[in-house]
Amino acid sequence: MKTQFHQAWMLVLVGTVILTGCQPTQPFYFKESGDLSLYLDKATDIEYADVEYNRLTEVENAEAPYTISDPFEMDESKIWNLTLEEAVADSLKNSKAIRTAGGNAVFRVIPGTTLTSAAIPTNLVTRNDAMPTIYDPAIVESDPTFGVEGALSEFDAQLNATFNWDRVDRPQNYQTGSPFFISEFGQNLATGTVELTKKSATGTQWFMRQNTTYDYNNRGSLIYPSSWLANIEMEARHPLLRGSGVQVNRVNVMLARIREDVSLADFETNIRNLVSDVEEAYWQLYFAYHNLEAAKTGRDSALVTWRRVHALMANGAEGGEAEKEAQARQQYFEFRSRTEAALRDLYKAEGSLRYFMGLAATDGRLIRPASEPTDAWVAFDWFDIHQEALNRSPELRRQQWRLKQRELELITARNQLLPQLDAVALYRFLGLGDDLITGNRNGKNFNEPGSYAWEVLTEGNYQEYTLGLQFSMPIGFRSELAGVRNVQLQIAREKAVIEDMELEVSHLLTDTIRDLDSNYSLVQTNLNRLIAADKEVDSVQAAYDAGTVTLDLLLDAQRRRSDAQIVYFQALVEYNIAIKDVHMRKGSLLDYNGVYLAEGPWPEKAYFDAQGHARRRSASTYLDYGYTRPGVISRGAVPQGPISHGTMEEGTIIYEDEATGSGEVIGTPTPAKVPTSLNTVSLEPPAAPQVASRSAQSKSELDWNKLGLNELVSEVRQTKSSPQPTPATAPSSRRVVKSVSHESGQNPTPAKTASATSGWQAAKR
């Protein structure tokens, strides 16, 4: 019977295992509330941060962008005539986060091609942690670990205090009844210490301590069972070898100062790159307008030609052959595509300039450059600008600070090769009494009941002192020698880098001078080409009307005129960009644009407190306690005043008829324009040629007020008298024009200061 029961039980277990399998199961509970609010089915999730910040008005009020499909009527109320000086000033006002493309906001259009890549950098979105801001120098300076104040805190006085209470109840290995020893020792022991420490610039460490001890125990040999011991100690520990001297002990302070100078050099580089990007984007927008006008002129000429050929074909006259009509039609649509692409590129260039200026992407208006590029020859003295580039380049200055940093680190590394030899001196006043302290002296000295420890201490009967030397030295100095060798190699590396950086600066300046000269020659050559192309079109048009030339010659002449107009203005813009590049490479771009770098304003209380500290130092007695002094690490402030901008030659011949040798003087310089003031500082603006008058505008016959942007996206209607291409269905307007809170012609963004407390700012002079 028992065997049968076991067999049945085994069958039940086997069946249970087979039916349930090996899968894990949840436990069974007789009472379960069903509240699973603490259960989470995932460890991480994508969530929004709970933060508060103010969104820029330029973002909130951004309107729908202009596109080539919008039937937009352009009038002067929707045009913002912006000068280069205003563009730079607005950029500095709106640049808390410094938007830059590295100083080379390239936006070039080659005839016959269009720009398809985005002109807006994505550094701020993709690499926002590394994005430079106006707060970076202040952040470096206020760093509690590596900043100047953090390094100086090493010499601040430190107050330390400890208090301990000990209860001792310990059996003793003594015979019971011994007259001198007890078998069970009991004690209440309280100790307290207050210490003030200070490290001096020479490396000496000063200590002042006050120690208090309360002792209550059951030893029978004591005068009184409880006693107070008080003492005052003064200790000095001075290093004689390692760590001795002002030079060594202030290395961390000087390294912190160098880190601040490096951050200032980075800040200057970023501001310089921003100004370079703004100026380049400005001239590229200028070129985009002329590129659009050239494409529009070619389109209109091609349309007139197509109409004439189509009319001849409709009448069956000579010159209206099908292949000629197709050829004229193809050229029209080619120029039409150029016009549409040029309008798109204009919108891109305008958006690029808005980005660098920190403006809203769209505000219902189009920026139009109001400053004219110079076409006068600007000459630089090579030896002057070459030396200026080596002296004023912020990148070279930054590397020089890095080299100085390594040299200071070498001082610390070499100091570690010295043994540690410290001279120690300690002097102590002490007193022992039945009680600790009282307000009135009772005249009782030590070993009298009722005496006070502090009264005994202040009588000065018990004094102690210690004089000594402490020495320690690693055998072999393996780690220390490796540290010195490492710093020496880093110094060699920094020197090699700065030498090649100077070589690179020299090469870059050489390239910009070559570009300056070649672009000026291209301006002259392409202007001659444009004038010849204009004459060619007029001549071929007259010959075609007379029937002496074929249609393809006329179409080719019109195409060449459009290309000549584009390459002329491209060369003119690149010539002005080359002038900008020369100033950028020789370190004078900020001065050239009237920009001055200065520390932002502090609160008035900070100035008041600083003046008070200065007056206290002036009224005190100077104590020269140092053995050595730190060496000079700086050669003075970097000048930001007037500089050499080159000379503009008056009476420059731009157009010359090589056949006859006659020429026309069209480029004469004018005085530099005074930049618009922004956070103006009391510094004279540089007397440098910013722009020059350009009488060559008559050569291109471009009138900004008659650009006719409203005609760029319109189709030509077909009439009975003159066959024209069938217009496409006009798209419905997708634009909702919002009211703009800025008046026409003014800065469309609220004034935003680029300064912060103890921060840095770039200001227009």
CORGI-V945729 format. One record per helix or strand. SS is the DSSP state (a for helix, b for strand). FROM is the first residue (numbers start at 1). LEN is the number of residues. If there is no record, write none. Layout:
# CORGI-V945729
ss->SS from->FROM len->LEN
ss->SS from->FROM len->LEN
This chain:
# CORGI-V945729
ss->a from->2 len->19
ss->a from->57 len->4
ss->a from->76 len->3
ss->b from->79 len->4
ss->a from->84 len->10
ss->b from->97 len->1
ss->a from->123 len->4
ss->a from->128 len->3
ss->b from->133 len->1
ss->a from->136 len->6
ss->a from->148 len->8
ss->b from->158 len->14
ss->b from->184 len->16
ss->b from->205 len->13
ss->b from->226 len->14
ss->a from->246 len->4
ss->a from->251 len->65
ss->a from->322 len->36
ss->b from->366 len->4
ss->b from->378 len->2
ss->a from->382 len->11
ss->a from->394 len->22
ss->b from->420 len->14
ss->b from->435 len->1
ss->b from->452 len->1
ss->a from->453 len->7
ss->b from->463 len->10
ss->a from->478 len->69
ss->a from->551 len->35
ss->a from->589 len->4
ss->b from->595 len->5
ss->a from->604 len->16
ss->b from->647 len->2
ss->b from->652 len->5
ss->b from->663 len->7
ss->b from->678 len->1
ss->b from->692 len->3
ss->a from->697 len->4
ss->a from->704 len->3
ss->a from->709 len->3
ss->b from->760 len->5
